[in-house]
Amino acid sequence: MKKLLGIAIAIAALMVLLQGIKDLPPWGDPGQPASLHVSPRYIERAVGETGVPNFVTAVLADYRGYDTLFETAVIFTAGVAVLMLLRRSRP
Amino acid sequence: MIREQEDVIIQTVCRIFIPFMQIYSLYVLAHGHGSPGGGFQGGCIFAASFVLMAIVYDLNEVKRRFAEKIVILFFSLGVFIFAGMGLLCLLLGGNFLDYGVLSTILPVDPVMARYYGIAAIETGVHITVMAIMVSIFLDLLTGGLHEKAVEEAYDRDNTQ
């Protein structure tokens, strides 16, 4: 009974998500909203503004520097957490 | 895995292979400006060389070359370099992580200052990722034992 209920909920959620698909812009469409906001500026000016030939790196480390800083901080936190969880002084 | 391996072929191949892995890791770091790559990937490759070293030789070999104290120091050092670059930019009158202002202390124009700023923070990321990977690997391998306890276990294994 519980399993049937779960399946029904999953199918209902799938239907809701499929309803949303028809409103998405076509895949790879350069005119979609996500491509019109900051992407053209990055593509046009990243190389000129940072001198880095690979603008993925320019976005990662310069325009989105905060993001990368805290990604590093997350890795640091993960390492410290493993250290705290596993560390013991005797077997 | 604490016990020492004795296969001469594997040890010799890996002795030749490990330095190339580490140089390749630095290449991935340095070439992150022009191709896919950068600190995260390069750091993982560098850590993989230590994992290989631990598998082929033994744990003490890794600990001898890369002591645990230094591992722990390194994973703070990377974040420190990254945040320190941001703070340096702040002190020079720019925004946090705005590398353009580094041109006041480097003999280059602001565009190239950004280039070198990105290189510096990628180095910080590289050091942190490498040290964290090695640290997690060592902790999982030894069950989180301190160095001394591992040595005791090693002695016990050898005397048996």
gemmi code that builds the backbone of each chain (N, CA, C; Angstrom):
import gemmi

chains = {
    "A": [
        ("MET", (0.831, -1.209, 0.000), (0.000, 0.000, 0.000), (0.860, 1.251, 0.000)),
        ("LYS", (1.872, 1.239, 0.920), (2.792, 2.367, 0.998), (3.553, 2.538, -0.309)),
        ("LYS", (3.950, 1.386, -0.881), (4.714, 1.416, -2.122), (3.863, 2.001, -3.254)),
        ("LEU", (2.588, 1.575, -3.319), (1.681, 2.108, -4.357), (1.520, 3.600, -4.198)),
        ("LEU", (1.401, 4.051, -2.943), (1.261, 5.492, -2.686), (2.500, 6.234, -3.168)),
        ("GLY", (3.669, 5.641, -2.882), (4.918, 6.259, -3.320), (4.984, 6.376, -4.828)),
        ("ILE", (4.608, 5.280, -5.503), (4.633, 5.292, -6.969), (3.679, 6.351, -7.509)),
        ("ALA", (2.491, 6.448, -6.892), (1.508, 7.435, -7.350), (2.049, 8.844, -7.187)),
        ("ILE", (2.687, 9.099, -6.042), (3.241, 10.444, -5.825), (4.342, 10.731, -6.831)),
        ("ALA", (5.201, 9.720, -7.094), (6.277, 9.919, -8.055), (5.728, 10.227, -9.440)),
        ("ILE", (4.677, 9.493, -9.841), (4.092, 9.735, -11.166), (3.461, 11.116, -11.231)),
        ("ALA", (2.804, 11.524, -10.141), (2.192, 12.856, -10.117), (3.255, 13.938, -10.240)),
        ("ALA", (4.375, 13.756, -9.507), (5.457, 14.742, -9.581), (6.048, 14.782, -10.985)),
        ("LEU", (6.183, 13.592, -11.596), (6.690, 13.527, -12.969), (5.788, 14.301, -13.914)),
        ("MET", (4.457, 14.137, -13.743), (3.507, 14.855, -14.606), (3.676, 16.361, -14.455)),
        ("VAL", (3.826, 16.826, -13.205), (3.996, 18.263, -12.974), (5.255, 18.763, -13.676)),
        ("LEU", (6.368, 17.990, -13.535), (7.624, 18.417, -14.159), (7.513, 18.402, -15.681)),
        ("LEU", (6.818, 17.369, -16.229), (6.659, 17.304, -17.693), (5.843, 18.481, -18.197)),
        ("GLN", (4.864, 18.939, -17.371), (4.111, 20.134, -17.753), (5.040, 21.331, -17.921)),
        ("GLY", (6.048, 21.400, -17.037), (6.971, 22.537, -17.099), (7.868, 22.516, -18.318)),
        ("ILE", (8.137, 21.301, -18.861), (9.093, 21.196, -19.965), (8.647, 21.974, -21.189)),
        ("LYS", (7.345, 21.998, -21.459), (6.919, 22.613, -22.714), (7.113, 24.133, -22.707)),
        ("ASP", (7.326, 24.739, -21.510), (7.587, 26.168, -21.458), (9.069, 26.509, -21.508)),
        ("LEU", (9.946, 25.471, -21.482), (11.389, 25.765, -21.548), (11.746, 26.236, -22.951)),
        ("PRO", (12.775, 27.113, -23.051), (13.233, 27.506, -24.388), (13.898, 26.320, -25.076)),
        ("PRO", (13.964, 26.327, -26.418), (14.612, 25.219, -27.130), (16.060, 25.072, -26.688)),
        ("TRP", (16.523, 23.829, -26.721), (17.886, 23.565, -26.234), (18.914, 24.221, -27.139)),
        ("GLY", (19.856, 24.969, -26.547), (20.902, 25.606, -27.323), (20.474, 26.888, -28.019)),
        ("ASP", (19.286, 27.395, -27.709), (18.794, 28.617, -28.340), (19.577, 29.826, -27.825)),
        ("PRO", (20.270, 30.575, -28.710), (21.040, 31.721, -28.213), (20.161, 32.861, -27.708)),
        ("GLY", (18.868, 32.847, -28.036), (18.000, 33.929, -27.594), (17.293, 33.659, -26.283)),
        ("GLN", (17.610, 32.518, -25.632), (16.910, 32.215, -24.378), (17.375, 33.150, -23.261)),
        ("PRO", (16.506, 33.397, -22.270), (16.833, 34.387, -21.227), (18.169, 34.122, -20.546)),
        ("ALA", (18.498, 32.854, -20.284), (19.738, 32.569, -19.573), (20.963, 32.985, -20.369)),
        ("SER", (20.842, 33.030, -21.702), (21.997, 33.391, -22.531), (22.079, 34.885, -22.791)),
        ("LEU", (21.071, 35.632, -22.364), (21.046, 37.052, -22.722), (21.517, 37.955, -21.601)),
        ("HIS", (21.668, 37.411, -20.392), (21.929, 38.291, -19.251), (23.410, 38.693, -19.174)),
        ("VAL", (24.283, 37.808, -18.655), (25.695, 38.170, -18.538), (26.592, 37.414, -19.501)),
        ("SER", (26.081, 36.314, -20.073), (26.951, 35.491, -20.930), (27.566, 36.262, -22.087)),
        ("PRO", (26.785, 37.082, -22.856), (27.416, 37.775, -23.982), (28.555, 38.680, -23.551)),
        ("ARG", (28.407, 39.311, -22.396), (29.452, 40.204, -21.924), (30.715, 39.408, -21.609)),
        ("TYR", (30.551, 38.252, -20.925), (31.714, 37.408, -20.649), (32.392, 36.994, -21.944)),
        ("ILE", (31.581, 36.558, -22.918), (32.169, 36.039, -24.157), (32.889, 37.151, -24.908)),
        ("GLU", (32.303, 38.348, -24.903), (32.915, 39.427, -25.679), (34.129, 40.025, -24.984)),
        ("ARG", (34.076, 40.180, -23.662), (35.101, 41.004, -23.022), (36.044, 40.271, -22.084)),
        ("ALA", (35.741, 39.003, -21.741), (36.562, 38.335, -20.718), (38.027, 38.283, -21.105)),
        ("VAL", (38.300, 37.930, -22.362), (39.701, 37.797, -22.780), (40.395, 39.156, -22.745)),
        ("GLY", (39.706, 40.203, -23.218), (40.304, 41.534, -23.214), (40.504, 42.091, -21.822)),
        ("GLU", (39.597, 41.759, -20.903), (39.682, 42.361, -19.570), (40.652, 41.651, -18.647)),
        ("THR", (40.855, 40.326, -18.857), (41.701, 39.591, -17.923), (42.980, 39.075, -18.553)),
        ("GLY", (43.086, 39.063, -19.879), (44.277, 38.536, -20.518), (44.368, 37.030, -20.492)),
        ("VAL", (43.295, 36.354, -20.036), (43.305, 34.894, -19.961), (42.643, 34.342, -21.211)),
        ("PRO", (43.351, 33.514, -21.988), (42.764, 33.034, -23.243), (41.544, 32.137, -23.055)),
        ("ASN", (41.397, 31.544, -21.885), (40.285, 30.621, -21.644), (39.281, 31.331, -20.752)),
        ("PHE", (38.134, 31.726, -21.310), (37.281, 32.581, -20.498), (36.524, 31.817, -19.429)),
        ("VAL", (36.531, 30.483, -19.498), (35.968, 29.727, -18.372), (36.779, 30.005, -17.106)),
        ("THR", (38.113, 30.020, -17.255), (38.975, 30.333, -16.116), (38.740, 31.755, -15.631)),
        ("ALA", (38.579, 32.682, -16.592), (38.350, 34.076, -16.209), (37.071, 34.206, -15.389)),
        ("VAL", (36.003, 33.520, -15.829), (34.739, 33.590, -15.084), (34.899, 32.934, -13.723)),
        ("LEU", (35.548, 31.757, -13.714), (35.701, 30.993, -12.467), (36.484, 31.772, -11.420)),
        ("ALA", (37.627, 32.351, -11.829), (38.544, 32.890, -10.835), (38.429, 34.397, -10.669)),
        ("ASP", (37.871, 35.079, -11.655), (37.838, 36.533, -11.556), (36.426, 37.062, -11.345)),
        ("TYR", (35.556, 36.874, -12.344), (34.196, 37.410, -12.202), (33.449, 36.720, -11.065)),
        ("ARG", (33.659, 35.409, -10.918), (32.987, 34.672, -9.843), (33.996, 34.248, -8.795)),
        ("GLY", (34.895, 35.163, -8.441), (35.951, 34.834, -7.488), (35.421, 34.401, -6.139)),
        ("TYR", (34.348, 35.047, -5.692), (33.768, 34.676, -4.392), (33.328, 33.212, -4.388)),
        ("ASP", (32.721, 32.816, -5.482), (32.226, 31.444, -5.602), (33.369, 30.458, -5.409)),
        ("THR", (34.480, 30.712, -6.118), (35.625, 29.802, -6.034), (36.260, 29.855, -4.660)),
        ("LEU", (36.313, 31.051, -4.075), (36.884, 31.173, -2.721), (36.122, 30.282, -1.740)),
        ("PHE", (34.786, 30.354, -1.809), (34.023, 29.576, -0.831), (33.924, 28.106, -1.223)),
        ("GLU", (34.112, 27.798, -2.513), (34.263, 26.384, -2.878), (35.495, 25.805, -2.193)),
        ("THR", (36.585, 26.593, -2.240), (37.803, 26.150, -1.566), (37.564, 26.021, -0.066)),
        ("ALA", (36.811, 26.988, 0.482), (36.519, 26.930, 1.919), (35.685, 25.694, 2.258)),
        ("VAL", (34.777, 25.299, 1.326), (33.964, 24.101, 1.565), (34.854, 22.857, 1.594)),
        ("ILE", (35.810, 22.781, 0.659), (36.728, 21.644, 0.648), (37.544, 21.625, 1.925)),
        ("PHE", (37.995, 22.810, 2.345), (38.752, 22.923, 3.592), (37.916, 22.404, 4.768)),
        ("THR", (36.638, 22.838, 4.816), (35.756, 22.403, 5.900), (35.559, 20.895, 5.878)),
        ("ALA", (35.431, 20.331, 4.658), (35.251, 18.883, 4.537), (36.464, 18.155, 5.092)),
        ("GLY", (37.659, 18.660, 4.751), (38.878, 18.026, 5.247), (38.969, 18.086, 6.752)),
        ("VAL", (38.651, 19.254, 7.321), (38.721, 19.399, 8.773), (37.672, 18.509, 9.446)),
        ("ALA", (36.495, 18.386, 8.805), (35.435, 17.549, 9.386), (35.858, 16.083, 9.419)),
        ("VAL", (36.481, 15.608, 8.308), (36.962, 14.216, 8.291), (38.011, 14.019, 9.373)),
        ("LEU", (38.895, 15.009, 9.488), (39.936, 14.940, 10.511), (39.313, 14.827, 11.904)),
        ("MET", (38.291, 15.645, 12.166), (37.675, 15.653, 13.498), (36.909, 14.372, 13.762)),
        ("LEU", (36.254, 13.820, 12.709), (35.438, 12.617, 12.909), (36.305, 11.388, 13.126)),
        ("LEU", (37.395, 11.270, 12.362), (38.154, 10.020, 12.365), (39.331, 10.011, 13.326)),
        ("ARG", (39.800, 11.189, 13.728), (41.026, 11.249, 14.512), (40.852, 10.611, 15.890)),
        ("ARG", (41.747, 9.727, 16.242), (41.789, 9.186, 17.604), (43.241, 8.876, 17.911)),
        ("SER", (43.579, 8.852, 19.193), (44.994, 8.752, 19.519), (45.429, 7.318, 19.776)),
        ("ARG", (44.485, 6.409, 20.071), (44.891, 5.026, 20.272), (43.919, 4.085, 19.572)),
        ("PRO", (44.382, 2.906, 19.145), (43.528, 1.988, 18.413), (42.393, 1.395, 19.271)),
    ],
    "B": [
        ("MET", (47.760, -2.828, 4.223), (48.385, -1.782, 3.430), (49.531, -1.123, 4.184)),
        ("ILE", (49.594, -1.357, 5.492), (50.698, -0.780, 6.259), (51.986, -1.524, 5.932)),
        ("ARG", (51.857, -2.817, 5.641), (53.035, -3.627, 5.348), (53.664, -3.228, 4.013)),
        ("GLU", (54.978, -3.478, 3.928), (55.702, -3.018, 2.745), (55.567, -4.006, 1.593)),
        ("GLN", (55.402, -3.455, 0.383), (55.374, -4.281, -0.812), (56.791, -4.646, -1.218)),
        ("GLU", (56.956, -5.744, -1.923), (58.313, -6.127, -2.280), (58.500, -6.357, -3.769)),
        ("ASP", (57.509, -5.978, -4.582), (57.631, -6.213, -6.014), (58.545, -5.169, -6.649)),
        ("VAL", (59.685, -5.618, -7.159), (60.688, -4.690, -7.672), (60.185, -3.962, -8.908)),
        ("ILE", (59.453, -4.692, -9.776), (58.994, -4.078, -11.031), (58.037, -2.931, -10.734)),
        ("ILE", (57.053, -3.200, -9.880), (56.070, -2.162, -9.567), (56.750, -0.968, -8.914)),
        ("GLN", (57.670, -1.247, -7.996), (58.330, -0.144, -7.304), (59.161, 0.701, -8.262)),
        ("THR", (59.872, 0.048, -9.170), (60.725, 0.803, -10.084), (59.889, 1.631, -11.055)),
        ("VAL", (58.839, 0.998, -11.605), (57.979, 1.728, -12.542), (57.375, 2.949, -11.848)),
        ("CYS", (56.932, 2.758, -10.622), (56.280, 3.870, -9.943), (57.275, 4.940, -9.535)),
        ("ARG", (58.515, 4.517, -9.238), (59.515, 5.527, -8.894), (59.749, 6.446, -10.080)),
        ("ILE", (59.680, 5.880, -11.303), (59.844, 6.711, -12.496), (58.569, 7.501, -12.771)),
        ("PHE", (57.421, 6.883, -12.469), (56.138, 7.431, -12.891), (55.686, 8.606, -12.018)),
        ("ILE", (55.981, 8.515, -10.713), (55.430, 9.508, -9.779), (55.904, 10.939, -10.053)),
        ("PRO", (57.218, 11.163, -10.314), (57.625, 12.536, -10.627), (56.922, 13.108, -11.858)),
        ("PHE", (56.686, 12.259, -12.867), (55.981, 12.749, -14.057), (54.543, 13.114, -13.737)),
        ("MET", (53.923, 12.328, -12.874), (52.559, 12.674, -12.439), (52.536, 14.035, -11.776)),
        ("GLN", (53.553, 14.288, -10.925), (53.549, 15.553, -10.186), (53.825, 16.715, -11.131)),
        ("ILE", (54.719, 16.504, -12.096), (54.982, 17.571, -13.060), (53.751, 17.800, -13.935)),
        ("TYR", (53.068, 16.707, -14.299), (51.841, 16.850, -15.085), (50.795, 17.639, -14.311)),
        ("SER", (50.739, 17.397, -12.998), (49.799, 18.145, -12.158), (50.111, 19.633, -12.196)),
        ("LEU", (51.402, 19.988, -12.123), (51.772, 21.400, -12.178), (51.493, 21.976, -13.557)),
        ("TYR", (51.635, 21.125, -14.600), (51.292, 21.571, -15.951), (49.805, 21.892, -16.052)),
        ("VAL", (48.965, 20.993, -15.486), (47.517, 21.236, -15.517), (47.187, 22.532, -14.785)),
        ("LEU", (47.883, 22.765, -13.672), (47.667, 24.013, -12.921), (48.067, 25.225, -13.755)),
        ("ALA", (49.267, 25.174, -14.336), (49.782, 26.337, -15.045), (49.051, 26.557, -16.360)),
        ("HIS", (48.572, 25.462, -16.952), (47.904, 25.581, -18.235), (46.406, 25.813, -18.091)),
        ("GLY", (45.931, 25.965, -16.857), (44.513, 26.247, -16.648), (44.077, 27.543, -17.307)),
        ("HIS", (45.037, 28.415, -17.614), (44.693, 29.675, -18.260), (44.297, 29.474, -19.716)),
        ("GLY", (44.858, 28.449, -20.355), (44.635, 28.316, -21.780), (43.797, 27.129, -22.186)),
        ("SER", (43.572, 26.205, -21.280), (42.848, 24.988, -21.634), (42.101, 24.510, -20.400)),
        ("PRO", (41.247, 23.483, -20.543), (40.597, 22.958, -19.346), (41.643, 22.538, -18.323)),
        ("GLY", (41.375, 22.811, -17.071), (42.339, 22.493, -16.021), (42.281, 23.559, -14.954)),
        ("GLY", (43.261, 23.578, -14.104), (43.291, 24.560, -13.031), (43.576, 23.905, -11.707)),
        ("GLY", (43.305, 24.640, -10.647), (43.696, 24.199, -9.320), (43.044, 22.916, -8.861)),
        ("PHE", (41.740, 22.786, -9.071), (41.033, 21.612, -8.555), (41.548, 20.327, -9.204)),
        ("GLN", (41.643, 20.352, -10.524), (42.078, 19.151, -11.238), (43.526, 18.842, -10.946)),
        ("GLY", (44.376, 19.879, -11.011), (45.792, 19.676, -10.758), (46.042, 19.146, -9.359)),
        ("GLY", (45.320, 19.671, -8.383), (45.474, 19.212, -7.006), (45.125, 17.749, -6.858)),
        ("CYS", (44.063, 17.320, -7.549), (43.672, 15.910, -7.466), (44.748, 15.018, -8.059)),
        ("ILE", (45.359, 15.446, -9.179), (46.406, 14.621, -9.788), (47.598, 14.527, -8.847)),
        ("PHE", (47.948, 15.653, -8.220), (49.081, 15.645, -7.302), (48.806, 14.706, -6.131)),
        ("ALA", (47.572, 14.769, -5.593), (47.224, 13.882, -4.480), (47.263, 12.428, -4.930)),
        ("ALA", (46.873, 12.171, -6.181), (46.875, 10.801, -6.694), (48.283, 10.224, -6.685)),
        ("SER", (49.300, 11.093, -6.896), (50.668, 10.582, -6.877), (51.025, 10.087, -5.478)),
        ("PHE", (50.519, 10.764, -4.442), (50.797, 10.299, -3.080), (50.025, 9.018, -2.774)),
        ("VAL", (48.812, 8.917, -3.312), (48.042, 7.690, -3.117), (48.774, 6.505, -3.741)),
        ("LEU", (49.299, 6.736, -4.966), (50.068, 5.675, -5.638), (51.287, 5.291, -4.816)),
        ("MET", (51.932, 6.326, -4.239), (53.113, 6.074, -3.420), (52.751, 5.215, -2.207)),
        ("ALA", (51.606, 5.508, -1.595), (51.190, 4.738, -0.421), (50.856, 3.303, -0.796)),
        ("ILE", (50.304, 3.093, -1.991), (49.936, 1.738, -2.401), (51.184, 0.938, -2.743)),
        ("VAL", (52.099, 1.567, -3.488), (53.246, 0.828, -3.999), (54.306, 0.628, -2.920)),
        ("TYR", (54.671, 1.689, -2.229), (55.634, 1.528, -1.135), (54.825, 1.236, 0.126)),
        ("ASP", (54.865, 2.108, 1.109), (53.970, 1.919, 2.244), (53.610, 3.286, 2.808)),
        ("LEU", (52.822, 3.249, 3.849), (52.301, 4.487, 4.402), (53.418, 5.367, 4.941)),
        ("ASN", (54.416, 4.731, 5.553), (55.486, 5.521, 6.164), (56.289, 6.276, 5.128)),
        ("GLU", (56.343, 5.728, 3.902), (57.043, 6.429, 2.832), (56.352, 7.771, 2.554)),
        ("VAL", (55.028, 7.741, 2.491), (54.287, 8.983, 2.268), (54.489, 9.925, 3.443)),
        ("LYS", (54.406, 9.370, 4.658), (54.531, 10.226, 5.844), (55.925, 10.833, 5.932)),
        ("ARG", (56.936, 10.076, 5.446), (58.285, 10.591, 5.509), (58.455, 11.772, 4.549)),
        ("ARG", (57.799, 11.679, 3.380), (57.950, 12.748, 2.393), (56.990, 13.900, 2.630)),
        ("PHE", (55.870, 13.620, 3.228), (54.829, 14.636, 3.360), (54.207, 14.447, 4.734)),
        ("ALA", (54.902, 14.970, 5.751), (54.493, 14.720, 7.138), (53.109, 15.280, 7.411)),
        ("GLU", (52.413, 14.659, 8.355), (51.023, 15.049, 8.600), (50.893, 16.491, 9.052)),
        ("LYS", (51.870, 16.932, 9.841), (51.853, 18.334, 10.285), (51.845, 19.265, 9.085)),
        ("ILE", (52.669, 18.924, 8.083), (52.774, 19.787, 6.903), (51.498, 19.704, 6.079)),
        ("VAL", (50.887, 18.498, 6.020), (49.614, 18.371, 5.305), (48.593, 19.329, 5.901)),
        ("ILE", (48.504, 19.319, 7.231), (47.503, 20.165, 7.892), (47.839, 21.634, 7.692)),
        ("LEU", (49.151, 21.939, 7.718), (49.561, 23.322, 7.465), (49.171, 23.745, 6.052)),
        ("PHE", (49.376, 22.819, 5.085), (49.115, 23.142, 3.687), (47.650, 23.394, 3.430)),
        ("PHE", (46.742, 22.634, 4.100), (45.377, 22.892, 3.690), (44.833, 24.183, 4.233)),
        ("SER", (45.464, 24.731, 5.259), (45.107, 26.110, 5.615), (45.825, 27.104, 4.718)),
        ("LEU", (47.053, 26.750, 4.306), (47.863, 27.678, 3.512), (47.177, 28.039, 2.196)),
        ("GLY", (46.556, 27.040, 1.537), (45.899, 27.315, 0.265), (44.781, 28.320, 0.409)),
        ("VAL", (43.901, 28.085, 1.395), (42.799, 29.035, 1.621), (43.363, 30.395, 2.011)),
        ("PHE", (44.475, 30.374, 2.766), (45.098, 31.632, 3.197), (45.609, 32.413, 1.993)),
        ("ILE", (46.241, 31.708, 1.037), (46.741, 32.396, -0.166), (45.572, 33.031, -0.922)),
        ("PHE", (44.496, 32.241, -1.082), (43.320, 32.732, -1.824), (42.723, 33.962, -1.140)),
        ("ALA", (42.400, 33.823, 0.145), (41.780, 34.936, 0.864), (42.767, 36.088, 1.010)),
        ("GLY", (44.078, 35.757, 1.134), (45.089, 36.794, 1.264), (45.203, 37.640, 0.017)),
        ("MET", (45.050, 36.994, -1.170), (45.043, 37.776, -2.409), (43.885, 38.755, -2.413)),
        ("GLY", (42.713, 38.267, -1.961), (41.549, 39.158, -1.880), (41.820, 40.325, -0.958)),
        ("LEU", (42.417, 40.008, 0.186), (42.687, 41.045, 1.183), (43.731, 42.039, 0.675)),
        ("LEU", (44.720, 41.503, -0.069), (45.767, 42.366, -0.642), (45.136, 43.383, -1.592)),
        ("CYS", (44.188, 42.893, -2.423), (43.504, 43.802, -3.344), (42.745, 44.868, -2.562)),
        ("LEU", (42.149, 44.442, -1.431), (41.398, 45.375, -0.592), (42.329, 46.444, -0.038)),
        ("LEU", (43.529, 46.011, 0.408), (44.484, 46.952, 1.000), (45.031, 47.918, -0.035)),
        ("LEU", (45.107, 47.468, -1.319), (45.635, 48.342, -2.362), (44.571, 49.295, -2.898)),
        ("GLY", (43.373, 49.245, -2.344), (42.363, 50.218, -2.709), (41.307, 49.721, -3.669)),
        ("GLY", (41.331, 48.429, -4.026), (40.300, 47.901, -4.922), (39.217, 47.188, -4.140)),
        ("ASN", (38.394, 46.444, -4.856), (37.408, 45.597, -4.195), (38.053, 44.271, -3.825)),
        ("PHE", (37.339, 43.498, -2.981), (37.832, 42.178, -2.612), (37.934, 41.321, -3.865)),
        ("LEU", (39.109, 40.673, -4.081), (39.374, 39.822, -5.238), (39.319, 40.572, -6.571)),
        ("ASP", (39.543, 41.894, -6.550), (39.601, 42.666, -7.787), (41.072, 42.838, -8.152)),
        ("TYR", (41.598, 41.845, -8.949), (43.050, 41.762, -9.121), (43.651, 42.902, -9.929)),
        ("GLY", (42.816, 43.695, -10.575), (43.334, 44.769, -11.409), (44.254, 45.718, -10.650)),
        ("VAL", (43.951, 45.950, -9.361), (44.750, 46.914, -8.597), (46.128, 46.386, -8.254)),
        ("LEU", (46.378, 45.085, -8.498), (47.711, 44.544, -8.232), (48.760, 45.197, -9.118)),
        ("SER", (48.325, 45.885, -10.190), (49.290, 46.527, -11.080), (50.056, 47.621, -10.356)),
        ("THR", (49.569, 48.088, -9.199), (50.327, 49.105, -8.470), (51.582, 48.528, -7.830)),
        ("ILE", (51.581, 47.194, -7.503), (52.800, 46.619, -6.923), (53.539, 45.715, -7.906)),
        ("LEU", (52.878, 45.287, -8.983), (53.558, 44.470, -9.992), (53.897, 45.374, -11.180)),
        ("PRO", (55.013, 45.102, -11.853), (55.389, 45.965, -12.981), (54.646, 45.604, -14.270)),
        ("VAL", (53.320, 45.460, -14.196), (52.521, 45.101, -15.374), (51.267, 45.962, -15.409)),
        ("ASP", (50.564, 45.940, -16.552), (49.329, 46.715, -16.653), (48.182, 45.948, -15.966)),
        ("PRO", (47.058, 46.622, -15.704), (45.975, 45.972, -14.946), (45.481, 44.670, -15.554)),
        ("VAL", (45.468, 44.577, -16.914), (44.969, 43.349, -17.529), (45.857, 42.170, -17.164)),
        ("MET", (47.189, 42.378, -17.279), (48.095, 41.285, -16.926), (48.114, 41.053, -15.421)),
        ("ALA", (47.848, 42.101, -14.630), (47.756, 41.911, -13.180), (46.626, 40.943, -12.855)),
        ("ARG", (45.509, 41.044, -13.595), (44.410, 40.087, -13.405), (44.875, 38.676, -13.744)),
        ("TYR", (45.645, 38.570, -14.824), (46.175, 37.267, -15.253), (46.978, 36.634, -14.120)),
        ("TYR", (47.883, 37.425, -13.528), (48.735, 36.867, -12.470), (47.935, 36.636, -11.181)),
        ("GLY", (46.943, 37.488, -10.931), (46.090, 37.272, -9.759), (45.367, 35.946, -9.857)),
        ("ILE", (44.836, 35.642, -11.060), (44.153, 34.361, -11.267), (45.125, 33.209, -11.057)),
        ("ALA", (46.368, 33.377, -11.569), (47.364, 32.310, -11.387), (47.625, 32.080, -9.900)),
        ("ALA", (47.705, 33.171, -9.134), (47.995, 33.027, -7.704), (46.883, 32.298, -6.969)),
        ("ILE", (45.627, 32.661, -7.246), (44.564, 31.988, -6.503), (44.410, 30.538, -6.949)),
        ("GLU", (44.702, 30.260, -8.225), (44.663, 28.856, -8.667), (45.704, 28.044, -7.910)),
        ("THR", (46.861, 28.671, -7.652), (47.883, 27.977, -6.864), (47.360, 27.674, -5.463)),
        ("GLY", (46.660, 28.641, -4.868), (46.081, 28.413, -3.540), (45.100, 27.255, -3.558)),
        ("VAL", (44.222, 27.233, -4.577), (43.254, 26.146, -4.698), (43.979, 24.810, -4.852)),
        ("HIS", (45.032, 24.811, -5.679), (45.814, 23.593, -5.924), (46.365, 23.039, -4.616)),
        ("ILE", (46.972, 23.911, -3.807), (47.585, 23.460, -2.546), (46.516, 22.902, -1.615)),
        ("THR", (45.381, 23.608, -1.487), (44.333, 23.135, -0.583), (43.788, 21.785, -1.032)),
        ("VAL", (43.434, 21.665, -2.321), (42.832, 20.421, -2.799), (43.797, 19.261, -2.621)),
        ("MET", (45.087, 19.502, -2.948), (46.082, 18.442, -2.822), (46.195, 17.988, -1.367)),
        ("ALA", (46.317, 18.948, -0.447), (46.511, 18.581, 0.960), (45.278, 17.898, 1.538)),
        ("ILE", (44.076, 18.377, 1.141), (42.851, 17.777, 1.681), (42.706, 16.343, 1.188)),
        ("MET", (42.992, 16.126, -0.108), (42.871, 14.768, -0.652), (43.828, 13.818, 0.066)),
        ("VAL", (45.077, 14.261, 0.254), (46.053, 13.410, 0.943), (45.608, 13.170, 2.376)),
        ("SER", (45.117, 14.221, 3.032), (44.707, 14.101, 4.434), (43.560, 13.112, 4.591)),
        ("ILE", (42.533, 13.237, 3.713), (41.389, 12.323, 3.807), (41.839, 10.895, 3.523)),
        ("PHE", (42.710, 10.736, 2.517), (43.216, 9.397, 2.182), (43.953, 8.780, 3.363)),
        ("LEU", (44.855, 9.575, 3.996), (45.625, 9.032, 5.118), (44.704, 8.686, 6.282)),
        ("ASP", (43.716, 9.559, 6.538), (42.793, 9.296, 7.650), (41.995, 8.030, 7.411)),
        ("LEU", (41.509, 7.841, 6.180), (40.714, 6.647, 5.900), (41.578, 5.397, 5.964)),
        ("LEU", (42.839, 5.535, 5.523), (43.727, 4.382, 5.478), (44.095, 3.906, 6.874)),
        ("THR", (44.359, 4.855, 7.775), (44.815, 4.468, 9.106), (43.667, 4.426, 10.112)),
        ("GLY", (42.451, 4.716, 9.671), (41.348, 4.801, 10.612), (41.494, 5.979, 11.552)),
        ("GLY", (42.227, 7.006, 11.119), (42.350, 8.214, 11.913), (43.346, 8.128, 13.041)),
        ("LEU", (44.239, 7.143, 12.979), (45.222, 7.017, 14.053), (46.312, 8.070, 13.916)),
        ("HIS", (46.851, 8.481, 15.038), (47.993, 9.377, 15.009), (49.214, 8.646, 14.488)),
        ("GLU", (50.213, 9.431, 14.119), (51.422, 8.850, 13.540), (52.049, 7.795, 14.433)),
        ("LYS", (52.122, 8.109, 15.737), (52.814, 7.223, 16.662), (52.098, 5.874, 16.745)),
        ("ALA", (50.753, 5.915, 16.803), (49.979, 4.677, 16.899), (50.165, 3.833, 15.648)),
        ("VAL", (50.260, 4.507, 14.482), (50.485, 3.768, 13.241), (51.845, 3.083, 13.277)),
        ("GLU", (52.848, 3.801, 13.788), (54.188, 3.204, 13.879), (54.178, 1.995, 14.795)),
        ("GLU", (53.438, 2.097, 15.912), (53.353, 0.956, 16.823), (52.731, -0.246, 16.116)),
        ("ALA", (51.633, 0.031, 15.379), (50.972, -1.059, 14.648), (51.920, -1.664, 13.626)),
        ("TYR", (52.719, -0.812, 12.991), (53.676, -1.262, 11.986), (54.731, -2.163, 12.623)),
        ("ASP", (55.232, -1.727, 13.795), (56.218, -2.551, 14.506), (55.628, -3.899, 14.886)),
        ("ARG", (54.363, -3.869, 15.361), (53.710, -5.105, 15.777), (53.586, -6.053, 14.579)),
        ("ASP", (53.224, -5.499, 13.427), (53.098, -6.325, 12.217), (54.421, -6.959, 11.848)),
        ("ASN", (55.502, -6.183, 11.990), (56.805, -6.694, 11.557), (57.370, -7.737, 12.488)),
        ("THR", (57.060, -7.615, 13.802), (57.633, -8.564, 14.741), (56.920, -9.903, 14.688)),
        ("GLN", (55.693, -9.907, 14.183), (54.939, -11.161, 14.147), (55.511, -12.141, 13.136)),
    ],
}
model = gemmi.Model(1)
for chain_id, residues in chains.items():
    chain = gemmi.Chain(chain_id)
    for i, (resn, *xyz) in enumerate(residues, 1):
        res = gemmi.Residue()
        res.name, res.seqid = resn, gemmi.SeqId(i, " ")
        for name, pos in zip(("N", "CA", "C"), xyz):
            atom = gemmi.Atom()
            atom.name, atom.element = name, gemmi.Element(name[0])
            atom.pos, atom.b_iso = gemmi.Position(*pos), 0.0
            res.add_atom(atom)
        chain.add_residue(res)
    model.add_chain(chain)
structure = gemmi.Structure()
structure.add_model(model)
structure.setup_entities()
